[in-house]
Amino acid sequence: MPDLLGGKLKLRHLVLVTAIADHGSVLRAAEHLRLAQPAATRALRELEDLLGVDLFTRGPRGMRLTVFGEAFLEHARAVLTELRRAGERIVGLADTEVGTVTIGTLLAGSNVLLPRAIASLKRDRPGVTVVVRESTFDTLVPALLAGEVDLIVGRLNPVHTRPELRQVTLYSEPVRLVVRAGHPAVGRPDLTLADLMDYPWILPLTQTALRQELEQVLARHGLELPADRVECTSILTMRALLVETDMIAALPGLVVSTDERLVALPVELESVRRAVGVTLLSERLLTPSAGLMLEHLRGRAEELRGALETVGH
């Protein structure tokens, strides 16, 4: 077994492997790191000799990770991430006015809660940089584990089988069927879910919890998924489609309550309600900036609870 703690493994080895994996060749990695190519090649050879395995294969399309390389890269990224976080934590402890927090966000929470929390944080700490990455939960969790995001804000997906994750519930939000003001379905008497199947729909992506819940609601009413549909999680794209067309979408209640161009239809989605909160790593301490972000999320969520009581009725 290679002795990686004996002093032969250098930080530059970890940086080089990640750069080669990201850029696809020693030459491009060396250019990115501002190294001479012979020095980069020599460092890679040193590392492979130390480990006793090849980390890359060389082909016509560049260098590809071997199974050993993939395993080593995962740990190299984790080490570099923790070193970056250590630096940020030291800077944050030395100067609470600066720092960076990276937030992964889902649709629920991204339209009202998160902007308000960011605005509140920036008023208190204008020197803190906030980075927002929007994606689905299953994409953001690996980024959280890798240290690429500090916390995930949005709907709380089940994590009872993931002891490495913990969650902070902020509020519960109803999901409403939303259309544009002036939509043909607005004002129709005795409107039912079946009446809406003739309109085009915007549905969440298949891997999302909301999509699964909507499918279950439709099945309980003996209905199939609308044949005319778009699948999307981008709130900007969804809003534009809703405002410009006769499409229907299932959206968090706060979206419609804060947008005068959208209307919630009087068709209840029984059992579809979103617990919104923050997903964190169980064993990782938050950086000072991430801790401040969590505090502001809690504060703005408390303010939203009153509005949500009205939205749910």
C-alpha positions in Angstrom: 0.0 0.0 0.0 1.5 3.4 -1.0 2.5 5.6 1.9 0.7 8.9 1.1 1.5 10.5 4.4 5.3 10.0 4.2 6.0 13.3 2.7 6.3 12.3 -1.0 2.7 13.2 -1.9 2.6 17.0 -2.6 -0.3 19.3 -2.9 0.8 20.1 -6.4 0.1 16.4 -7.3 -3.5 16.8 -6.3 -3.9 20.1 -8.2 -2.3 18.6 -11.3 -4.5 15.6 -11.4 -7.7 17.7 -11.1 -6.4 20.0 -13.8 -5.6 17.2 -16.2 -9.0 15.6 -15.5 -10.7 19.0 -16.2 -8.7 20.0 -19.3 -8.1 16.6 -20.9 -4.3 16.8 -21.4 -1.1 17.5 -19.7 -0.4 20.4 -22.0 -3.7 22.2 -21.4 -3.4 21.5 -17.6 0.2 22.9 -17.6 -1.0 26.0 -19.4 -3.8 26.5 -17.0 -1.5 26.1 -14.0 1.2 28.1 -15.7 3.7 25.3 -15.6 6.2 24.0 -18.2 4.8 20.8 -19.8 8.0 18.8 -18.9 7.5 19.7 -15.2 3.8 18.7 -15.3 4.7 15.4 -17.0 7.4 14.7 -14.5 5.0 15.5 -11.5 2.4 13.1 -12.9 5.0 10.4 -13.3 6.1 10.9 -9.7 2.6 10.5 -8.5 1.9 7.4 -10.6 5.2 5.9 -9.4 4.2 6.6 -5.8 0.8 5.0 -6.2 2.0 2.2 -8.4 -0.8 2.6 -10.9 -1.6 4.6 -14.0 -4.1 7.4 -13.4 -4.7 8.2 -17.0 -4.8 6.5 -20.4 -3.7 8.5 -23.4 -5.8 8.4 -26.6 -6.5 10.4 -29.7 -9.0 12.5 -27.9 -6.8 13.3 -25.0 -6.2 11.8 -21.6 -8.9 9.8 -19.8 -9.0 8.7 -16.2 -8.5 5.0 -15.4 -10.6 3.4 -12.6 -7.6 4.2 -10.3 -7.6 7.8 -11.6 -11.3 8.2 -10.9 -10.9 7.0 -7.4 -7.9 9.2 -6.7 -9.6 12.2 -8.3 -12.6 12.0 -6.0 -10.3 12.2 -2.9 -8.1 14.8 -4.5 -11.1 17.1 -5.1 -12.3 16.5 -1.5 -8.9 17.4 0.0 -8.6 20.6 -2.2 -12.2 21.6 -1.3 -11.5 21.2 2.4 -8.3 23.2 2.1 -10.3 26.0 0.3 -12.9 25.9 3.0 -10.3 26.1 5.7 -8.8 29.2 4.0 -12.3 30.7 3.8 -13.0 29.9 7.4 -9.8 31.5 8.6 -10.5 34.6 6.5 -14.0 34.7 7.8 -12.9 34.4 11.4 -10.3 37.1 10.9 -12.7 39.4 9.0 -16.4 38.7 9.3 -17.1 41.4 6.6 -15.8 39.2 3.7 -16.1 35.7 2.5 -18.0 33.6 0.0 -21.1 31.3 0.3 -22.2 29.1 -2.5 -25.9 28.1 -2.5 -27.6 25.3 -4.4 -31.2 26.2 -5.0 -34.4 24.4 -6.2 -37.5 26.0 -7.5 -39.2 26.2 -4.1 -37.3 28.9 -2.3 -35.5 30.4 -5.2 -38.3 32.9 -6.2 -39.0 34.6 -2.9 -37.1 33.2 0.2 -33.6 33.1 -1.3 -33.6 36.6 -2.9 -34.9 38.1 0.3 -32.3 36.3 2.4 -29.5 37.3 0.0 -30.7 40.9 0.0 -30.8 40.9 3.9 -27.3 39.3 4.1 -25.8 41.8 1.7 -27.3 44.7 3.7 -25.4 43.4 6.8 -22.3 42.1 5.0 -21.8 43.8 1.6 -18.3 42.3 1.3 -19.7 38.7 1.4 -19.9 37.2 -2.1 -23.0 35.0 -2.7 -22.8 32.4 -5.5 -26.2 30.7 -6.5 -26.4 27.5 -8.5 -29.9 26.4 -9.6 -30.4 22.7 -10.4 -32.3 19.6 -9.3 -31.8 18.0 -5.8 -30.1 14.9 -7.2 -27.6 17.0 -9.0 -26.9 19.4 -6.1 -26.4 16.7 -3.4 -23.1 15.4 -5.1 -22.0 19.1 -5.3 -22.8 19.5 -1.6 -20.8 16.3 -0.7 -17.9 17.6 -2.9 -17.9 20.9 -1.1 -18.8 22.8 -4.3 -21.9 24.2 -2.6 -22.3 25.1 1.1 -26.0 24.4 1.5 -29.1 23.6 -0.6 -32.2 25.7 -0.3 -35.6 24.5 -1.5 -37.9 21.6 -1.1 -36.8 19.1 1.4 -36.5 15.7 -0.3 -36.4 12.6 1.8 -32.9 11.9 3.2 -33.6 9.4 5.9 -31.3 6.9 4.2 -28.5 9.5 4.0 -26.9 9.9 7.4 -24.3 12.3 6.0 -27.1 14.8 5.3 -29.2 16.9 7.7 -32.0 19.2 7.1 -33.5 22.4 8.6 -37.2 22.9 8.0 -38.1 26.6 7.4 -41.8 26.5 6.3 -44.4 24.4 4.6 -45.8 25.8 1.3 -48.8 24.7 -0.8 -48.5 23.9 -4.5 -51.1 25.5 -6.7 -52.1 25.1 -10.4 -51.1 28.4 -11.9 -52.1 30.2 -15.2 -51.9 33.7 -16.6 -54.5 36.3 -15.7 -57.1 36.1 -18.4 -56.6 32.4 -19.1 -59.7 30.7 -20.5 -59.9 28.4 -17.4 -60.1 31.4 -15.0 -63.7 31.9 -13.8 -65.0 28.7 -15.3 -67.7 27.3 -12.9 -67.2 24.0 -11.2 -63.7 23.6 -12.6 -62.1 20.2 -12.1 -58.7 18.6 -12.8 -60.1 16.7 -15.7 -61.2 20.0 -17.3 -57.6 21.1 -17.4 -56.3 18.2 -19.4 -57.1 19.8 -22.8 -54.7 22.6 -22.1 -50.9 22.4 -22.5 -49.0 21.9 -19.2 -45.5 22.6 -17.9 -44.4 19.7 -15.7 -41.3 19.2 -13.5 -38.6 16.9 -14.7 -39.2 13.2 -14.2 -36.6 12.8 -11.4 -38.2 15.4 -9.2 -40.4 14.6 -6.2 -43.0 17.1 -7.4 -43.4 15.3 -10.7 -43.9 12.0 -8.9 -46.6 13.6 -6.7 -48.4 15.1 -9.6 -48.5 11.8 -11.4 -50.0 10.2 -8.3 -52.7 12.9 -8.0 -53.6 12.5 -11.7 -53.7 8.7 -11.3 -56.1 9.0 -8.3 -58.4 10.9 -10.6 -58.1 8.4 -13.3 -56.1 10.8 -15.5 -52.9 10.4 -17.5 -50.2 12.9 -18.0 -51.1 15.7 -20.4 -50.0 14.8 -23.9 -49.2 18.4 -24.7 -46.5 19.3 -22.2 -43.2 20.9 -21.6 -40.8 19.6 -18.9 -38.9 22.4 -17.2 -37.6 23.6 -13.8 -36.4 27.0 -14.8 -38.6 29.6 -13.1 -37.8 32.2 -15.7 -38.7 30.0 -18.6 -41.8 28.7 -16.8 -43.1 32.2 -16.0 -42.5 33.4 -19.6 -44.5 30.4 -21.0 -47.3 30.9 -18.5 -47.6 34.6 -19.3 -47.5 34.2 -23.0 -49.5 31.0 -23.6 -52.4 29.1 -22.1 -50.1 26.6 -20.3 -50.7 25.4 -16.8 -48.0 24.7 -14.2 -47.9 23.5 -10.6 -45.9 26.1 -8.7 -45.2 27.0 -5.1 -47.9 29.2 -3.6 -45.5 32.1 -3.1 -44.9 32.3 -6.8 -48.5 33.3 -7.6 -48.9 35.4 -4.5 -46.1 37.7 -5.5 -46.8 37.9 -9.3 -49.8 40.0 -10.4 -49.7 38.4 -13.9 -50.3 34.9 -12.6 -53.5 33.4 -11.1 -54.0 30.2 -9.0 -56.9 28.1 -10.2 -59.4 26.8 -7.7 -58.5 23.2 -8.2 -56.8 21.8 -5.1 -53.8 19.4 -5.4 -54.6 17.4 -2.3 -51.6 16.0 -0.4 -49.1 18.1 -2.6 -47.4 20.5 -0.2 -43.8 21.5 0.0 -41.7 21.5 3.1 -39.1 24.1 2.3 -35.8 24.3 4.1 -32.0 23.8 4.0 -30.0 20.7 3.4 -26.5 20.5 4.9 -23.8 18.0 5.6 -24.1 16.4 9.0 -20.4 16.5 9.9 -19.2 19.6 8.2 -19.0 22.9 10.0 -20.4 25.9 8.1 -18.0 28.6 7.1 -18.8 32.0 8.8 -20.4 33.2 5.6 -22.6 30.1 5.2 -23.6 30.4 8.8 -24.7 34.0 8.3 -26.7 32.9 5.2 -28.5 30.3 7.2 -29.4 32.9 9.9 -30.9 35.2 7.2 -32.8 32.3 5.6 -34.3 31.5 9.0 -35.3 35.2 9.5 -36.9 35.7 6.1 -38.7 32.4 6.4 -40.3 33.5 9.6 -41.6 36.6 7.9 -43.1 34.5 5.1 -45.1 32.2 7.3 -47.9 34.8 7.7 -48.2 35.2 3.9 -48.3 31.4 3.5 -51.3 31.1 5.7 -53.2 33.3 3.3 -51.8 31.5 0.2 -53.0 28.1 1.5 -56.6 29.2 1.7 
